[in-house]
């Protein structure tokens, strides 16, 4: 009895156990693809569509791992080569597996571009441009809808164990963010604070929200009234091997005026106060040390009023506040780095 052709559903089922050799992959029929992909994934991968910038899954993803073709599962890019291009789409310096990438001339616009497709899945991925940073000078500008992200701590489980060594992950101990590698502070409107902090080398993730008050499940509509006790704050996950907690706080004291009580620029109220929310005794001591050093430096004329208080519950702000200035270039901010 002849073996039945492996269906797309069966193929995806096997993906979690072991990745089939790409030479054995058979692209599903158009009917099967419509069933298995979301409308956006289908439009982008099969009809060369383009998803909106800043409103897609991976444009600001900083977690370690690899990106594979959403159709075939073939490895395409690594987080180690991902960078913030400011375009609102996931961008990479180079492919993880060059043999899985095909480049074609795209003359659909008034000028010629270089389209990027996956070799085995034949998915439209995006385009490559020659305006990227060193060392390659390239910018592989991809659509999130064409990709599936495999976190570094799931590479073996998902069948991509050969890439685990890239992230220095052993079979016994996977990479985890330590709870002490999180910083929380407030320095006025969280839009501007996040926009500066998220770009720092070693910062893995930023989230804006509300903390320091007594209101449960705080919302912006509540906090903006200034009577909840909460401050607009930012929570930062960082890699201590690339940037220390102390270094983060030094940037914190440069990006806002720590001498104004409950105020930053035109924003007035206790929700705009300057505060550091420490997670342990070490963070408390470092915060006090940096605050004293900044005060003695004379860079600020008045007395620094920054609070140093224990971290409490952090209420994540509404989605439209996250990465606000990336989604709204030219939006309001009163923050900038002082020399």
N, C-alpha and C positions, 0 to 999 in steps of 0.2 A: 504494500500500500504506500503510495507516494506521500511524502511529508507535505503537509499543508504549508503554504507560504506564511511566514511570520507576519502577523498583522501588526498594525501600528500600536494597538493597545497592548499586545503581548510584548512588543519591543520595549515600550515604556515600563512595563512591569519588570522586565529583566534588568532595566537600567539600575535599579536599586541594589542588585546583587553583583552584577559584573557587566562592564561595558563590552558590547559586541564589537568585533573588529569592524572598522568603518567600511572595509571592502565588502562586507556582508550586508551592509545597510541598504535597504530598498526604500526609496522615498514613497510615502503613502500616496494614495490617489487624492485627487482634489476633494472628493466627497469625504474621505476619511479625515483630511486636514481640517475641513470646516467643522467637523464634529469635535476634534481634539483641541483645536486652538480657539482662543477668544477671538471675537471679531477684529479687534485691533491687531492681535498677533498675526492673524490670517492676512489682513490688508497690508501690513508692513512687510512680512516675509514673502508673500506670494505676488503682491501687486506693487512692490517698491514704494510703499507708503512711508510717511514720516509722522512720528508721534509728536505732540507738542513739547516744547522745551520746559524744563522745571516742573513738569507735571507727569513724570514717568518714574518707574520704580527704582532705577539704579543710578540716576544722575548724580546723587550725592552719597551713594553707598560707599562707606569707608572700611567696611568689614573685610578681613582677610579671606581669600578664597579665589575660585576661578569662575569664569563665565563660559557657558557652553551654548551651542545652538539649540534653540527651543524645539526644533523639529527633529534633528538627528542625535543630539547629545554630544556632538564632537567638540572637543576642547578648543576654545578660541582665544580667550584673553585671561590675564591674571590681574588680581588687585595690586600686585607689586608694580605693575606698569600703568596703573590708572592714575590720572591726574585731573585736577580741577581746571577745565579749559574756560570756564565762565560762560559756556554756551547753553547749559541746561540739558546736555545729553552726556551719557557716559563716554569718556574719552581715554584713549590708551596710547602709549608710546610705541608699542609694537605688539604683534600677535604672540600668544603663548605657543602655538603650533603653526608655523608659517605655511606648512603643507596643507592645512585645512582652510586656507584663505585663497580666494580667487579675486583678482582685480580686473575690472572691465571699464572701458570708456563709457561715460554717461553724457550724452549730448541733448538731454531733454530740456535743459534750460538754455539761456542765451550764451552760455560758455560751457566748456568741457570740464567735467568732473571725473573723478575716479571712483567708481562704485566698488563696494566690497561685498562679496557673497561667500557663503560657506561652500566648501567643495562638495561634500557628500549630501548635505541637506538641500543644497541649492537655494538657501534662504537669502533674501536681501537683508544685509546687516546695517549698511550705512555707507559712508564715504570716507576716504582717507585724503588728508590735506597736508601740504608741506609747510605748515605754519606752527608746528608743535615745538616744544622745548627740547633742549639737549638731553640725552646724547643723540637721539635719532632725528630730531627736527620734524617728526611726523605727528599727525593727530588723527588717530583712527576714531572718528566720530560715529558712534553706534546708536542704534535704537534699542532701548530696554526691552521692547516687545519682541525682539529677535533673540533675546538671551534668556538663559536660566542661570541663576547664581547658585554655586555650590559652596557653602561655608567651609572654611579650612578644617574645622573640627568634624566635618561630615564627609570628607573626601574618600576615606576608605569605605565607609558605609554605603556611599553612593556609587562606588566602583571606580573612583579616580585616585586610588591610593598612591599611584606613582608620582603624584604631584605634592604629596604631603611634605616631603623633604624641603620643598621650596619655602615652607612656612615654619620649618624647624619643629615639626609636630611628630611625636612618636606615637606608636600604636597604643601605649599605655596611658599617656597623659596628653590631652589635647589642649590647645591654646585657649585660655580663658582670661577674661578681663578681671583683674583683682578688684575687689570692692574699694580698696584704698586708692585706686588709680582713677578716681572720679573727683572732680572739683566742682563746687557750687558757689557761685557768687552773684551779687547784684550790683549794678552800677548805672541805674537809669533805664530807659526804654530798652528792652531786651533785643529789639531788632538790630540796633547798631552794635551792641556788645557782641552778639553772635557773629555778625558779619566779619568782625575783626578776628575774633578768636578762632573761628572754624578754619581759617587759612593758615594757621601756624603749623609748622612742621611738627609732627608728633601728636597732633590732635586727631583722634579717631572718629569722634562723633560729638555733635552738639545738639542740645535740646533746650528749648526755652519753656518757661513755666512760671509757677507761682509757689513761693515758700516763705516760711517765717511767720505765718499768721495762724489764726484759729479756725477759720472757715473751712469746713470739709468740702471736698470736691469743688474747689474754687474755679470760677470761670472769669473770663475777661470782664464781662459785664458787672460782676461783683467787685473784682479787684480794682477796676478803674475808678471806683467811687472813693477809694482811699480809706475805707473803714473796716477792712477785713484783717488788717495786720500783715497781709502778705506783701512781698516785694516782687516786682518783675525780675526774674532771675534766669540764669543759664546754668545748665548742668553739662559738664565737659568730661568725656571719657578720653584719656590720654595714654600714650605709651611712655612710661618713665625712662625708657632707654633713649628716647629722642628729645623729650622735654620734661623737665622736672616740675613738681608742684610749685616750688619756689619761683621758677622762671615764668610759669603761668601767672602767678600773682604779680610779678613785676610788670607784665603786660597789662594786667588788670588795673594797676595804679597809673598807667600811662594813658589808658583809653577813656578815662572819665575824670571829673574833678571830685576828688574825695574830701574836699573841704566844705562843700555845700550841703547843708542839712536838708534832707528830704527834697532834693532838687537836682536835676541835670538839665541845663539849658532852659527851654521853655516848659519843661515838664516838672510840675510841682505836686508834691504829695508824698506820703510815707511809702507808697508803692515804688517810688523812684529813689529810695535811699541807697546809700553805699553800704554793702555788707558782705562779709565772708562767712560762709556756713561750713564749719569744719566737721570732719567725719571721725577724727580720732585725735589723741593728744599730740601726735607728731604734727598733724596739719595745723592744730591750734598754735603750737610753738612757732612753726614756720611763718604763719600768718602774722603773729605778733612781731616777729623779727623783721619781716619785710616792711610792715607798717612803720616800725620805728626807724628803719633805715631810710625810708622814703621821707619821713618827717624831718630827719636830721639832714637830709640832702639839700634842703632849701628850695627844691624845685616847685614846691607849693608854698605860697605866702602864708596862708592861714593854717589853722589847726586841722589835722586830718580827723574826720568824724566817722570813719568807716567802722561799723560794728564787726566784732568777731564773736560769733555765737554758734552754738551747736546746730548741726544740720537736723532738720525735721522732715516731715513728709513733703515730697516735691510733686506738685500737681502739674502734669504736662499741659501746656497751653494748646489751644485749638489749632487744627492743622494749618489754617491760613497764616498763623503767626510763625510757623517753622520756616527757617531760611527765607524770611520775608523779603529781604533786600535782594536776594538772588531771583526771586520770582517777580519782584517789582523794582528793577534797576532805577535809580534816581529817586527812590522813595525816601521818606523822612528819616533823618538820623542826626544826632548831635554828637556823635562819637568819632574820634580820630586819635591816632597815636601821637603823643607829645614826645619830643626829643628828651 
